[in-house]
Amino acid sequence: MPKVTVNLKLLEVSANALALIYAACRQCYSEQFAGDIFDQIKDDPVKQAAFIKKIISSGHESPLEHVKFTFAIQGVSRALTHQLVRHRLASYSQQSQRYVKEKDFDYIIPPAIEQNNLALDEFKKIMDLIQKSYSKLSLLLAGDGKSGEIANQDVRFVLPQAAETKIIVTMNCRELIHFFKQRCCTRAQWEIRHLAQMMLEVCQKNLPAVFSEAGAKCMALGFCPEGEKFCCGKFAPRGVEKNK
Ligand SMILES: Cc1cc2nc3c(=O)[nH]c(=O)nc-3n(C[C@H](O)[C@H](O)[C@H](O)COP(=O)(O)OP(=O)(O)OC[C@H]3O[C@@H](n4cnc5c(N)ncnc54)[C@H](O)[C@@H]3O)c2cc1C
């Protein structure tokens, strides 16, 4: 049962992403047909980027919904994906614990536990025990003639939230910006924040006109809405004028 770390791979971004968003923006204000606009400006990324930045800063975000990113993610915990799938304006396909038997499950070790030798020993001990119980329960159910997903769907009840999983997620740019606002914030749990930061870097590299200013919600607001108690100090809390 080796410890694993996150692996993020961008599978696909909508083709002609910039031109697509630009045509969608322009359609709102132009007498022209977006089909013609799209063909005319496909090769003028500088003009498109400038226009798109202006539109985003004005809060007109729906044209961003036409472009989507698909990521493959592995080496994350079930605790992370439980949080990820709360984002409803997205599509997911996750490795099943019914169809895939956890013969020797990998797991994620939280850094705070990893840095404490006694805690780390305890953590590994319980992971080991769980694997043993999982395998024993599988054998016991096999004795009752239950195997495959029929057994797996019940035996998985003993698996921990630390168990490693794999998931594909597709989000459009508007939802990604929203996701980054929530999950790049230091109030977000460390594992999903780390993943969100990795996704943000990929998005910024692929589509800077849309994502250069994206990040935790304070980035767009210019202040921290979490209040003084939870403020990380990057921006001053709401109502406090000067940055810390
Ligand atoms: C730091 C942090 C702590 C959290 N703690 C908890 C917790 O303790 N318990 C818990 O249950 N959850 C918790 N959450 C999850 C959180 O409540 C949201 O469910 C999750 O972040 C998804 O965000 P969302 O609903 O804004 O976005 P998405 O589902 O990504 O939707 C995007 C936006 O679409 C709109 N929208 C989507 N669906 C609807 C709808 N049905 N009706 C109206 N508008 C809609 C909203 O404007 C929404 O913001 C936490 C999240 C964070 C970041």
The ligand as a MOL file (V3000), in Angstrom:
LIG
                    3D

  0  0  0     0  0            999 V3000
M  V30 BEGIN CTAB
M  V30 COUNTS 53 58 0 0 0
M  V30 BEGIN ATOM
M  V30 1 C -13.9850 26.4790 2.8090 0
M  V30 2 C -15.2070 25.6610 2.5020 0
M  V30 3 C -15.8690 25.0200 3.5380 0
M  V30 4 C -17.0080 24.2430 3.2620 0
M  V30 5 N -17.6470 23.6120 4.2930 0
M  V30 6 C -18.7530 22.8830 4.0580 0
M  V30 7 C -19.4460 22.2250 5.1150 0
M  V30 8 O -19.0590 22.2850 6.2670 0
M  V30 9 N -20.5750 21.5010 4.8200 0
M  V30 10 C -21.0570 21.4280 3.5310 0
M  V30 11 O -22.0860 20.7880 3.3060 0
M  V30 12 N -20.4160 22.0400 2.5070 0
M  V30 13 C -19.3010 22.7600 2.7360 0
M  V30 14 N -18.6520 23.3660 1.6930 0
M  V30 15 C -19.1700 23.1780 0.3290 0
M  V30 16 C -19.9540 24.4030 -0.1550 0
M  V30 17 O -21.0520 24.6630 0.7030 0
M  V30 18 C -20.4760 24.1880 -1.5810 0
M  V30 19 O -21.3990 23.1230 -1.6210 0
M  V30 20 C -19.3790 23.8560 -2.5560 0
M  V30 21 O -18.2570 24.6530 -2.3370 0
M  V30 22 C -19.8910 24.0490 -3.9910 0
M  V30 23 O -20.0350 25.4220 -4.2220 0
M  V30 24 P -21.2810 26.1230 -4.9110 0
M  V30 25 O -22.5280 25.5240 -4.3960 0
M  V30 26 O -21.1140 27.6060 -4.8280 0
M  V30 27 O -20.9410 25.8780 -6.3770 0
M  V30 28 P -21.3660 25.0230 -7.6220 0
M  V30 29 O -22.1630 23.8310 -7.3070 0
M  V30 30 O -20.0680 24.8420 -8.2610 0
M  V30 31 O -22.2980 26.0250 -8.3920 0
M  V30 32 C -21.8160 27.2440 -8.9180 0
M  V30 33 C -22.8270 28.3300 -8.6740 0
M  V30 34 O -24.0240 28.0280 -9.3910 0
M  V30 35 C -25.1380 28.4640 -8.6550 0
M  V30 36 N -25.9690 27.2950 -8.3170 0
M  V30 37 C -25.6330 25.9940 -8.5080 0
M  V30 38 N -26.6420 25.1990 -8.1210 0
M  V30 39 C -27.6280 26.0140 -7.6660 0
M  V30 40 C -28.9100 25.7940 -7.1220 0
M  V30 41 N -29.4270 24.5860 -6.9400 0
M  V30 42 N -29.6560 26.8520 -6.7960 0
M  V30 43 C -29.1950 28.1110 -6.9520 0
M  V30 44 N -27.9510 28.4020 -7.4490 0
M  V30 45 C -27.2000 27.3680 -7.8090 0
M  V30 46 C -24.6070 29.1470 -7.3970 0
M  V30 47 O -24.4650 30.5280 -7.6560 0
M  V30 48 C -23.2600 28.4980 -7.2170 0
M  V30 49 O -22.3690 29.2840 -6.4670 0
M  V30 50 C -17.4970 24.1240 1.9210 0
M  V30 51 C -16.8140 24.7820 0.8970 0
M  V30 52 C -15.6860 25.5300 1.1690 0
M  V30 53 C -14.9740 26.2060 0.0330 0
M  V30 END ATOM
M  V30 BEGIN BOND
M  V30 1 1 1 2
M  V30 2 1 2 3
M  V30 3 2 2 52
M  V30 4 2 3 4
M  V30 5 1 4 5
M  V30 6 1 4 50
M  V30 7 2 5 6
M  V30 8 1 6 7
M  V30 9 1 6 13
M  V30 10 2 7 8
M  V30 11 1 7 9
M  V30 12 1 9 10
M  V30 13 2 10 11
M  V30 14 1 10 12
M  V30 15 2 12 13
M  V30 16 1 13 14
M  V30 17 1 14 15
M  V30 18 1 14 50
M  V30 19 1 15 16
M  V30 20 1 16 17
M  V30 21 1 16 18
M  V30 22 1 18 19
M  V30 23 1 18 20
M  V30 24 1 20 21
M  V30 25 1 20 22
M  V30 26 1 22 23
M  V30 27 1 23 24
M  V30 28 2 24 25
M  V30 29 1 24 26
M  V30 30 1 24 27
M  V30 31 1 27 28
M  V30 32 2 28 29
M  V30 33 1 28 30
M  V30 34 1 28 31
M  V30 35 1 31 32
M  V30 36 1 32 33
M  V30 37 1 33 34
M  V30 38 1 33 48
M  V30 39 1 34 35
M  V30 40 1 35 36
M  V30 41 1 35 46
M  V30 42 1 36 37
M  V30 43 1 36 45
M  V30 44 2 37 38
M  V30 45 1 38 39
M  V30 46 1 39 40
M  V30 47 2 39 45
M  V30 48 1 40 41
M  V30 49 2 40 42
M  V30 50 1 42 43
M  V30 51 2 43 44
M  V30 52 1 44 45
M  V30 53 1 46 47
M  V30 54 1 46 48
M  V30 55 1 48 49
M  V30 56 2 50 51
M  V30 57 1 51 52
M  V30 58 1 52 53
M  V30 END BOND
M  V30 END CTAB
M  END
